Amino acid sequence: MEGAPPILDFSSFYGTDSAAKAVLVQQVKECCLHNGFFQIVGHRVPQDLQEGIFKCSKEFFNLPIEEKMKISKETNTYNRGYEPPYSQILEPGTHPDLKESLYLGADLPKTHPYSVQRKLNSGPNLWPSTLDPSSSSLPLSAFKKTTMEYYTAVFALAADVLKVLAMTLDLDPEYFHHGFMNDAVATMRLLHYPPQPAHSSTTLSRGIGAHTDFGALTLLLQDPTTPPCLQVLSTNPNNGTKTWHPVAPTRGAYVVNLGNLFMRWTNDRYISNVHRVINETGRERYSVPVFLSGNPDFLVECLPGCERVGEKGVGGDGKRYPGITVADAVLGGYRESYGRATKFKEEEEKGGRGEGQDVSKAAAVVAPALKTAVV
């Protein structure tokens, strides 16, 4: 399947027309088998809520770096708060990603069992103490309300998408809701991609490098006012040629993709595909992905019907993988990508890397703010 991910009408999932629903299930299945990406419209997330989340995002990222660093993600162990540019390398061999982000999720109190037990990405959100002083139309209380309402709505949509995915595998629509979705964890990121620096090479420096997602499922909302920056890799089944395809933002649409965990769950039957962001538009880019991980303790093993007949596999007959918990699978991806960024900065401090000196300049701005950060 070549080209940008197709836009599918998800409204048939909520309707009573069984034939239309069957068509949707087959369309999703074809995408999962060949590309791992599709887009959906006709869902139940209100457009005004989508517009509201972008307003929140833009006002937050307009804050001075010193203000944003007061809620640095480095001040806690549960993946909440602000992450400055150059913090992560998702594509080996490239410079740290140019993006900055705000990590949010279910706003759990410190007394919640998940917080106490330090479960995957679980704990209280970190909120800014102020917003863009040039705007008085969005009080901090509205910022919290909008972000949490949006998170809840997209989490519910992700649960609906999982039901369709179950049907593509000839499983009961509620299959993933027994165990995996019980007390499931998801992470939302408000993302800001500044324009690509004029002097930088897109071979080494990108908004976010080529990567696959770590968890089960991602639902991404792109700012419809910006030109395409997201690119998805496709492979020609006839000659193996690989091509990057831009994914143009479509108002109201979600870009849905499977993560590494779901690919492993299906015994590599479905695809977790490579994608990246390069912002050469000269404009600011904003997007909001919600990453569904699942119950942190859930053991992911080969799904029924996904065994490969004739293969022994390390997980048993026909199973390519042993079982792994959701937490172990997702945390492994975090350790690898953040470890690369840390190593890059350490090596740069020792000898310099030419264009990578931009990273040092950014670090010089971020480091003092980190030292004075308070929560």
C-alpha positions in Angstrom: 0.0 0.0 0.0 1.7 3.2 -1.2 0.9 6.8 -0.7 -0.3 8.7 2.3 -2.5 6.8 4.8 -6.1 6.7 3.5 -8.9 8.7 5.2 -11.6 6.3 6.5 -15.1 7.2 7.6 -15.3 5.8 11.2 -18.9 6.8 11.6 -20.0 3.3 10.4 -18.6 1.9 13.5 -21.3 3.7 15.5 -24.1 3.0 13.0 -26.4 0.0 12.6 -25.4 -0.8 9.0 -23.5 -4.1 9.4 -22.4 -4.0 5.8 -20.8 -0.6 6.1 -19.1 -1.7 9.4 -17.7 -4.7 7.6 -16.3 -2.5 4.9 -14.6 -0.3 7.6 -13.1 -3.4 9.3 -11.7 -4.6 6.0 -10.2 -1.2 5.2 -8.5 -1.0 8.6 -7.2 -4.6 8.2 -5.7 -3.8 4.8 -3.9 -0.8 6.3 -2.6 -2.8 9.3 -1.3 -5.5 7.0 0.5 -3.2 4.6 1.4 0.1 6.2 0.3 0.3 9.8 -1.2 3.7 9.3 -4.7 5.1 8.5 -6.7 8.2 9.2 -10.2 8.5 10.5 -13.0 11.0 10.4 -16.6 10.6 11.5 -15.5 10.0 15.1 -17.0 11.5 18.3 -14.4 14.0 19.4 -15.9 17.4 19.0 -14.2 19.9 16.6 -14.4 22.7 19.2 -12.4 20.4 21.6 -9.8 19.8 18.9 -9.5 23.6 18.4 -9.3 24.1 22.1 -6.4 21.7 22.6 -4.4 23.6 19.9 -5.2 26.9 21.7 -3.9 25.4 24.9 -0.8 24.1 23.2 0.1 27.4 21.5 -0.3 29.4 24.6 1.9 27.0 26.7 4.7 27.0 24.2 4.6 30.8 23.9 5.9 30.9 27.5 9.6 31.7 28.1 11.8 28.7 28.4 12.5 29.5 32.0 8.8 29.4 32.8 8.3 26.1 31.0 11.3 24.6 32.7 9.7 25.1 36.1 7.6 22.0 35.3 10.5 20.0 33.7 9.9 16.3 33.1 13.3 15.7 34.7 11.9 16.6 38.1 9.8 13.4 38.4 10.0 9.7 37.6 6.6 9.3 36.0 6.9 11.1 32.7 5.0 14.3 33.3 5.9 17.8 32.5 7.9 19.8 30.0 10.6 18.5 27.7 12.8 21.0 25.9 14.2 20.6 22.4 17.2 18.3 21.9 16.2 15.9 24.6 15.6 12.8 22.5 17.1 11.0 19.5 14.6 8.6 17.9 16.7 8.0 14.8 20.2 6.6 15.4 22.9 8.6 13.6 21.0 11.9 13.7 21.2 14.9 16.0 18.7 15.3 18.9 15.2 16.1 17.8 14.2 19.8 17.5 10.7 19.3 19.0 9.6 20.4 22.5 6.7 18.9 24.3 4.4 18.8 27.3 3.7 15.3 28.7 0.2 14.9 30.2 -2.1 12.0 31.1 -4.6 10.8 33.6 -4.2 13.3 36.5 -3.7 10.8 39.3 -3.0 11.9 42.9 0.2 10.9 44.6 -1.8 8.6 46.8 -3.2 6.6 43.9 -1.9 3.0 43.8 -0.4 3.5 40.4 1.5 6.6 41.7 2.6 4.9 44.9 3.8 1.8 42.9 5.5 3.9 40.3 3.6 2.3 37.5 4.4 3.2 33.9 3.7 6.9 33.1 1.4 7.3 36.1 1.1 10.2 38.5 -0.1 13.8 38.9 0.2 16.2 35.9 2.5 19.2 36.2 0.7 22.4 35.4 2.2 25.8 34.4 1.8 28.5 36.9 0.9 31.0 34.2 0.1 31.1 30.5 1.0 33.5 27.7 0.8 37.0 29.3 -0.3 38.5 26.0 -3.5 36.5 26.1 -6.2 36.8 28.7 -8.8 34.6 27.0 -7.5 31.3 28.5 -7.4 31.1 32.3 -5.2 28.4 33.7 -8.4 26.6 35.0 -9.6 26.5 31.3 -6.2 25.1 30.2 -6.5 22.2 32.7 -10.2 21.6 31.9 -9.7 21.5 28.1 -6.6 19.3 28.2 -8.2 16.7 30.5 -11.5 16.7 28.5 -9.5 16.2 25.3 -7.5 13.4 26.8 -10.6 11.6 28.0 -12.3 12.0 24.6 -9.4 10.6 22.6 -8.8 7.8 25.1 -12.4 6.7 24.5 -11.8 6.9 20.7 -8.7 4.8 21.1 -10.9 2.2 22.9 -13.3 2.2 20.0 -10.4 1.8 17.5 -9.2 -1.2 19.5 -12.7 -2.8 19.0 -12.3 -2.5 15.2 -8.8 -3.9 15.4 -10.1 -6.9 17.3 -12.6 -7.5 14.5 -9.9 -7.3 11.9 -8.3 -10.3 13.7 -11.6 -12.2 13.9 -11.7 -11.7 17.6 -14.6 -10.5 19.8 -14.9 -6.7 19.7 -14.4 -6.6 23.4 -11.3 -8.8 23.4 -8.8 -6.1 24.2 -11.0 -4.7 26.9 -10.5 -7.8 29.2 -7.2 -7.2 30.9 -5.3 -5.0 28.5 -7.7 -2.0 28.9 -8.4 -2.5 32.6 -6.8 0.5 34.3 -5.0 1.2 31.0 -2.3 3.9 30.8 -2.0 6.4 27.9 0.2 9.5 27.5 -0.7 12.7 25.7 1.9 15.1 24.4 1.4 18.6 23.3 4.1 19.0 20.6 5.7 22.1 19.1 8.0 21.8 16.1 9.8 25.1 15.4 10.8 25.7 11.7 13.9 23.8 10.6 16.9 26.1 11.0 18.0 27.5 7.6 21.6 26.4 8.0 20.8 22.8 9.2 20.8 19.6 7.2 17.6 17.6 7.2 19.8 14.5 6.9 21.1 15.1 10.5 18.7 17.5 12.1 14.9 16.9 12.1 11.8 17.8 14.1 11.7 14.2 15.0 13.8 11.5 13.5 12.5 8.4 11.7 11.1 6.0 14.2 8.3 3.6 15.1 6.2 4.1 18.2 6.8 2.1 21.4 3.2 1.3 22.6 0.1 -0.3 21.2 -1.7 2.5 19.4 -1.2 6.2 18.6 -3.9 8.7 17.6 -2.4 11.9 16.3 -4.2 15.3 15.7 -2.4 17.6 13.4 -2.9 21.4 13.3 -4.9 21.8 10.1 -3.5 25.3 9.4 0.0 24.1 8.7 1.4 22.4 5.5 2.5 18.7 5.6 5.5 18.0 7.9 4.7 14.4 9.0 6.1 11.8 6.6 5.3 8.0 6.5 7.5 5.5 4.9 6.0 3.1 2.3 7.6 0.1 0.5 6.7 -0.9 -3.0 5.7 -4.6 -2.8 6.9 -5.2 -6.4 10.5 -3.8 -6.2 11.1 -3.0 -2.6 11.6 0.7 -3.3 11.0 2.8 -0.2 9.4 6.3 -0.4 8.5 9.0 2.1 4.9 10.2 1.8 3.8 13.5 3.3 0.6 13.3 5.4 -1.3 16.5 4.8 -3.3 17.7 7.9 -7.0 17.2 7.4 -9.4 19.2 9.6 -10.9 16.9 12.3 -9.0 13.8 11.1 -6.9 11.5 13.4 -3.8 9.8 12.0 -3.8 6.4 13.6 -0.9 4.1 13.7 0.1 0.8 15.3 3.0 0.7 17.7 5.8 -1.9 18.2 3.8 -3.5 21.0 0.8 -4.2 18.8 3.1 -5.5 16.0 4.7 -7.9 18.5 1.2 -8.9 19.8 0.2 -9.9 16.3 3.4 -11.9 15.8 4.5 -9.4 13.1 1.3 -9.9 11.1 0.5 -6.2 11.5 3.0 -3.5 10.9 4.4 -0.8 13.2 5.7 1.6 10.5 8.4 4.2 10.3 7.6 7.9 10.3 9.3 11.3 10.9 8.7 15.0 11.0 10.7 17.6 9.1 9.4 21.1 9.3 10.7 23.1 6.3 7.6 25.2 6.1 9.1 28.3 7.8 6.1 28.2 10.2 5.5 26.7 13.6 3.9 23.2 13.7 1.8 21.8 16.4 0.4 18.3 16.9 -1.1 16.3 19.7 -0.5 12.5 19.8 -2.1 10.3 22.4 -0.1 7.1 22.9 -2.1 4.1 24.3 0.1 1.7 26.2 -2.5 -0.4 28.2 -2.4 -1.9 31.6 1.3 -1.7 32.7 1.2 -5.3 34.1 -0.6 -6.9 31.2 1.4 -9.7 29.6 1.5 -9.4 25.9 1.7 -12.7 24.1 0.9 -13.8 20.6 -2.8 -13.2 19.8 -5.0 -16.2 18.9 -4.9 -16.9 15.2 -1.6 -15.0 14.7 0.7 -18.0 15.2 2.9 -18.8 12.2 2.5 -22.4 11.3 5.9 -24.1 10.7 7.9 -21.7 12.7 9.2 -22.7 16.1 10.0 -19.3 17.5 11.3 -18.3 20.9 7.8 -17.9 22.3 6.8 -21.4 21.4 5.4 -23.1 18.3 4.6 -20.4 15.8 5.3 -17.6 18.2 8.2 -15.3 17.4 8.4 -13.6 20.8 8.2 -14.5 24.4 5.6 -12.7 26.6 6.5 -9.2 27.7 4.6 -6.8 30.0 3.4 -3.5 28.6 5.6 -1.6 31.0 8.8 -3.5 30.0 8.0 -3.0 26.3 7.4 0.7 26.5 10.2 1.6 28.9 12.7 -0.2 26.7 11.9 2.2 23.9 12.2 5.2 26.2 15.6 4.1 27.6 17.0 3.6 24.1 15.9 6.9 22.6 16.8 9.1 25.6 20.0 7.3 26.1 21.1 8.2 22.5 20.5 11.9 23.2 22.4 11.8 26.5 25.4 10.0 24.8 25.3 12.6 21.9 25.5 15.5 24.2 28.3 13.9 26.2 30.4 13.3 23.1 29.7 16.8 21.8 31.0 18.3 25.0 34.2 16.4 24.6 34.9 17.4 21.0 32.2 19.2 19.1 30.2 18.0 16.1 30.1 20.9 13.7 26.4 21.5 13.1 25.7 19.9 16.5 27.0 23.0 18.1 23.4 24.2 17.9 22.6 21.6 20.6 25.3 23.1 22.9 23.8 26.6 22.5 20.3 25.2 23.3 21.7 23.4 26.3 23.3 26.6 27.5 19.8 28.1 27.7 18.1 25.1 29.2 20.7 24.2 31.8 20.4 27.3 34.0 16.6 27.0 34.0 16.9 23.4 35.1 19.0 24.3 38.1 16.4 26.7 39.3 13.4 24.6 38.4 10.8 24.1 41.1 7.6 22.0 41.1 
